Amino acid sequence: MSSSSKASQRINALLDDNSFVEIGALVTARATDFNMKPEQAPSDGVITGYGVINGSLVYVYSQDASVLGGSVGEMHAKKIAGLYELAIKTGAPIIGLLDSAGLRLQEATDALNAFASIYAAQAKASGVIPQVTAVFGSCGGGLSLIPAMSDFSFMADGAKLFVNAPNALAGNREDKNDTASADAKAKAGSVDGAAPEDEVLAQIRALVSLLPSNNEDESFDECEDDLNRACENVAANAADPAAVLAEVADGGVFFETKKAYAREMATGFVKLNGATVGVVANRSASYDENGEAAEKFEAALTTGGCYKAAEFVKFCDAFDIPVISLTNAAGFAATECEEKKIADAAGKLTAAFAGATVPKINVIMGEAMGSAYTVMNAKGTGADFTLALPDAKIGMMDAALAAKILCGDKGADEIAACQKQYSELQNSVSSAAARGYVDQIVEAADLRKYLIGALEVLYTKREVRPARKHATV
């Protein structure tokens, strides 16, 4: 492996020191049309091999833009597909570092056929081993499907990701709207994060360290954090799951996925008692370093938020990662745009929660109202344990609105009394607990120890479902 190319430098920066072993270094292009010669394509423009991240095996391929623009030829694609086969056989994650001019025109259908084998390998690996990609240069046309078919993807600042380039879009140009930029793709939810190159590599290392190696592996670390540690700031920060999880998690680490997309819904990973746990959480505020609300969001489920969360829950279920939901949803976003797809998105999230057989814990942090409550991992849709903070509200609708419906023909005093009565009888956490819909009412400061306790109880959970090939929702 040439140590001077950017492709090799990225591999060395990603992996533990001196751990990379290259496979297929002598492979070159077979094509000779249009005066192509084998020496023009060393390694056929992609470095492939294996190494370790924090001591765990991973497979890596890195496209070399200095060789025919990193274009994908027949042997280039076969090297990547072959690496996938090895990764599946040995049960280890695969990481792709993309920087390519696209398909190699000189190889035409040979390149296309081999390129399709990468898609097939990705589909075969899905749900078996984690797939992570990062875009460092250009990633256009059919190549853009590789990060789309991966479990997690990232972009370096200045990289381009597109099916059709900005200038190829009718009525658009790059300086008007750069639809291929890292920032645009992060906000659209196409990638999990956008950052400078060194930060992208560091994020991949952090993410892979949290994930199991395969769907039969377990991700555990020795926990050096106090299991019974009080979390004094949870109550004050309940609106921002990033702040709550930083307080509750081992070592205060919360790895948030798709952070720039659908900000009202947070997804990501934490460690609790050394075990990796996935988290889906409603966000109604985001606090800055001074504890001030930098952003505020409606406590409502949105189309983007539901799609984002559903995809995340399905990943966790595939890799046997327990899921915790932090619920604060008073309903669904009510706009003309949202109404087009919100039912479909909410259905996908409901099905993801209901279909997941991993341990599922719901924590009601604020409001859990109407159908939005049932979508967010409710007891009725399969949550194994439901915890609630003392001031949480669970019910059909807001008490003030319910009072107007029930007692609308009465005087103001009677409506106020009706509102109070409805709130106590139908919307309180204690009334939900009395009916078995809440298992434990816990103080915010004790949330960490209760979550760890619930996960320990659920460690041996086994759930048998009806025989089928796969769900269709």
N, C-alpha and C positions, 0 to 999 in steps of 0.2 A: 504493500500500500504506500503510495506516495505521501509523504508527510507534509508536502507543500500545498496540496490542493485544499480548497475550502471544504470539499466533501469529507476528506480525511480529518481535517481539523475539527469539524463538527462532531464526528464520531469520537475523537479523542477527548473533546470537552464534555461529551455526554456521559461516557462510560468511566468506571473506576480506572485509575491510572494503570497503564500497561496491561489492560485486560482484553483488548480486542484481538481476535483471531480472524483473519480474512479467509473467505471461501471464494473460489472461482476467480482468483486474481489473473489467471492466464486466459480467461475467456475473451474472445474478440468476435467482431461481426463476421458473419459468413457471406454477406452480400457483396457483390462486385459490380453491380450495375452503377452507371453514372460515375465510373472511374473510382469507386470506393476501394480502399485497400485496408487490410487487417490492421496495419500499424496506425491507422487513423483513429482507431477506436479501442485503446487499451482498457481492459475490463469491461468493454462495451459501454462505458459511460456511467457505470454504477458500481460502487464498492459495497460488497455484501459480506456479512460475517456475524460473529457472536462475541459477547463480552458479558460483563456484570455491572449492575447498578446496586450499590450498597450490598454487594456480595451475592445478589440474585441474578441468575442467567437471563439474558435478553438477546434477541436477534435484531440486527440493525442493517438497513440498507440506506445508502446515501448517494444521491445522484450527483454526478460530477459535471458541472456546467462547462468545464474547460475541455471536455471531450465531446465534440460535435454538439455543443450546446446542451449536453445532458439529455439529448433526444432519446426517445424510447424506440429501440430497434428490437428485432426478434430475440437475440441472445440477452439483451438487457432485461426484457420482460421475463424471459425464462429463468434468469438468475433470481429475480424477485419472487416469482411463483415457486421456485425450488426452495427458497429460504422459508416461505410460508409452510411448505410441506414439512420441513425440519422442525419449525416452531410448533406445529400441531402435534407432531410425533413425540416431541420431548416436553410439551406442555409449558412453553415459555412465551412471554409477551413478544410482540414484534413491533419495531419502531421504524417508521419511514421518514427520511429527511429529503424533502422534495425540492428540486431546483432544475427545471427542465424546459427546453424549448418546445416540447410536445412530441408527437409521433414523428419518426424519422421517415421523411418522404421517399427516400431512396429505396426503402424496403417494403413500402406499400402493404399488400395483404399479409405478408409474412409478419410484419410488425403488428398489424391489426389483430391477427389471430392470436399471437402470443400475448398481446396486451389484454385481450379478453380473458386469458388464463389468469391474469392477476385478479380481475373481478371475481372469477370463479373461486380462486383461493381465498379471497376475502370473505365471500359468502360462506364458504366451508368453515372458516376459522371463527365466524361470528358466534359469540356465546360460548366458545371453547377456550380461546386465549384472548387477552386484551390486545387491541390494535390501536396504536397511537401514531399519528402523523404530524409533521410540522413542515410548513412551507417557508422556504428561505429565499427563493427567487421567483421564477415564473412557474405557474401551475395552471395551465389552460386547457380548454377543450375536454376531451375524454379523461385526461389526467386528473381533472378536478373531482372526478367521482371517487378517487382513492381516499382523500380525506373525508368525503361525504359518507363512505361506507365504513370508515373507521369508528371506533368507539369514542375517541377523543382526538381533537385536532387543534393545532396552534398555528399562528402566523407571526413571522418576524416583521418588524416595521420595515416598510419598503417593499415587501413581497407582494405578489399579485396572484389572485385566485379567481378564476372565471371559467364559465362555459363559453360565453361570448364576451370578447373584450369590450370595455366601455365605449370605444369608438365605433364598434360594430352594432351598437344598439340604436335603433331609429330615433332621431331627434336628440341624441346624447353625444357628448364628447368627454374625454377623460378629465379635462380641466373644469368641466361643469359639474360632473358627478362621477367620481372615480369608484364605480361599483365593484372594482376588483381589489380595492385596498384592504389592508388588514383591519383598519378601523371599521370600515363598512361591513365586512364579513363578520366581525365580532358582534356588532350591534344587531346584525340580522340573525345571529345564532348559528351561522355556518361553521364557526370555529369556537373553541372554548376560551381562547385568550389571544391577545395581540400584545407584543412587547418587543424590546430589543433582542437581538439574537441570543446573547448570553443568558438573558432572563428566560427566554423560551426553553432553552436547554435545561436550565435549573428547574423550571416548572415541570418538565417531563420527568426529571429525576425524582422530584418530590411526589408526583402523581404515581409513577410506577412503584415507588416505595410503599405506597398505601394500598396498592391493588394486589389481589392474589395472582399467582403466576398463571393459573388456569381455572377452569370451572370445577375442578375437584380439589383444588388447593384451599388452604385457609391462611388468612393474613393476620398473624399475631406478632406482637412485640412484647418484650418485657415492659410492664408499666411501672414507671418510677414516680408517678404522680399519686397523690393521696386520693384513695377511692372515695373517701367520705368528705372530701374538701367542700367547704361551704362556698357557694357562688353568690356573693352579696350583691352583684350588679345585675343579675338576671332580670329582676323585677323592673328596674329602671330602663333596661335596654330591650324589653320584651318585643318592641315593634321592629327591631333590627336583628334578624337571625344570625348575621355575621358576628355581631357583638355578643349575642347569647352563646353561640357555639364556641367562640374564642374563650369564653368564661368557663364553659362546661367541659370542653374536650381535654384529653390528655395533653399536657404541655401547651395548651391554648392554641392549638393548630387546627384551623378549618381551611381545607382546600376547596375553594368554590369553583364550580364548572359553569361555563357559559355566563360569566359574571356580567358582561355588558348587555346581554339579551334578556328581555322580559324581566327587568329588575325587580318587579313586584313578586317574583317567585325565585327563591334561592335554592340551588341544588349543590351538593358537594359531599366531601368525605371528612370524617373525623375519626380519631381513635378514642375508644372508651375501654378502659382496663386493657389496653394493648390490642384490642380487636378493631378492625376497620368496620365502620358503620356508614351507610349512606343516609343523607338527610335531605328532606324536601320541606321547604318552609315558606309560608306567606310572609311577605315583607311590606310593612306599611310606612317604614321610615328607614333612612340610612344615616348613621351618625358619623361625623368626622372625628379627627383625633382629639378634639376638644370636648367631645360629647354633645355637640350641637347637631341638630337635624339638618343634614346637608340636602337631603331629598325626602319628599313625602309621596306616598302612594295610597291610592284608595284600597281599603281592605276588601278587595274583591278579586275573584278569579277571572283571569283573562285568557284569551285564545292562546297567545304565545306562551304564557306561563303554564297552562295545562299541557300543551304539547311538549314543552321543555321538561316538565316534571315526569310525564308519562314515559318518555324516552329514557330518562334517568332511572326510574323505578324498574323498567324492564332490564336494563343493564345489571342493576343490583341483584335482581332475581336470578338472572342467568348465571351469575358468578357467586351465588349463595352469600350475598352480603346483606345483613339485616338492614331494615329501613326504619328510620324515625321520621315522623312528620310533626312539624310545629305549626299548628293550625290557628289562623286568625283571619277568617273570611266571613264577611257579613252577607255575601251574595255574589252575583256575577256582574262583571262590567256591563253597563247598559249604554251602549252607543250603537249607531247604525252599522258601523264597521265591524264591531265585535259580534253583533247578532248574526252576521253571515256564517261564522264558523264556530261560535262558542259552544254550541251543543255537541258538535263533533269532537272538539278538543276536550271538553269535559268528559265525554263518553270514553275517550281514549285513556284519560287519567283514571277514571273510575275502574275501567277494565284492568288497567295495569296494577292498581292496588289490589283489587279483588282477585286477580289471577296469580299474584305473587305468593309463593309458598314459603318464603323466608320469614324469619321473625319480623313482626310489624308492630310498632309502638306509636301511638298517637298522643301528642301532648297539646292540649288546648290552651293556648297562651292568652287569647283574647276572646274574640267572638267566633262562634261556630253556628251559623244561622242557615236555616232552610236547606235546600239541595246542595249548596256549597259545602255545608258540613258533611254531607254524605260522600261527596266527591273526595274530600281530603282525608281518606283513610279512617272512616268512621267504624265503630264497632260492627254495625250492620253490614259493612262491605269487607269485613275480615280482619280488622285490627285485633291483635292478640291481647294487648293491654292498652287501656286509655287512661292517661293521667290528665289532670287539669289543675291550673293554678286557682287559688281561692276566689279570685274576682273574675274568673272566666264566665262567659255567657253561652248557653247552648239552648237553641230553641227553633221554632218555626219561623218567627219573624220578630222584628223590633217591637218591644212592648207598647210604645206609643202608637205605632201603626195598628197593632192588634186591638188596642183599646178603642180606636176610632171605628174599627169594623164591628167590634162586639157591642160597643156602647155609644155609637155615633148619634143616636137619637136622644141621648141623656144630656144633662147639664154638665158644665165644666168640672165641677167638683166630683161628680160621679164618674166622669171619664178619667180624671186623675186617679181616683180610687181604683178603677178598673185596671188602669195601666200598672199601678203598684202591685195589685193582686196578680196580674198576668205575669209580671216580671218575677215575682216570688214563686209562683206555682209552676210556670212553664219555661222560664228562661234562666233560672239559676243553676249553678253547677251542682248544688245539693239535690235539686229535684231530679236532675239527670242521673246522679249517683244513686238515688233512691230506686230508680228503675233499672239499675245495672248497666247503664250506658257509660258510666265513668267508674273505673275500678279504684282509683285513688285520687284524693285531693291533696296536692303536695305544695308546700311552701316553695317559692321560687328559688330560695337559697339552697334547698335540698335537692334540686333537680338532678344534679350529676349522680348522686348516690342512688336515687330511685331508678334512673335510666340504667345504670350499671347493674343494679339488682334485677331489673326486669330482663335484661339481656342474658344474664347468667341463668335465670329460670328457663328462658327460651332456647338456650344453646342446643338442647337435644330435640328441638321441635321437628316433627315429621308430619307431613300432611299429604294424603293420597287424594288425587283428583281423578275424575272420569277419564278413561282412556281416549285419546284423540291424537291426531297428528300435530295440530297446533291451533290456537285460537284465531279467530278472524276479525276481532275488534281492533 
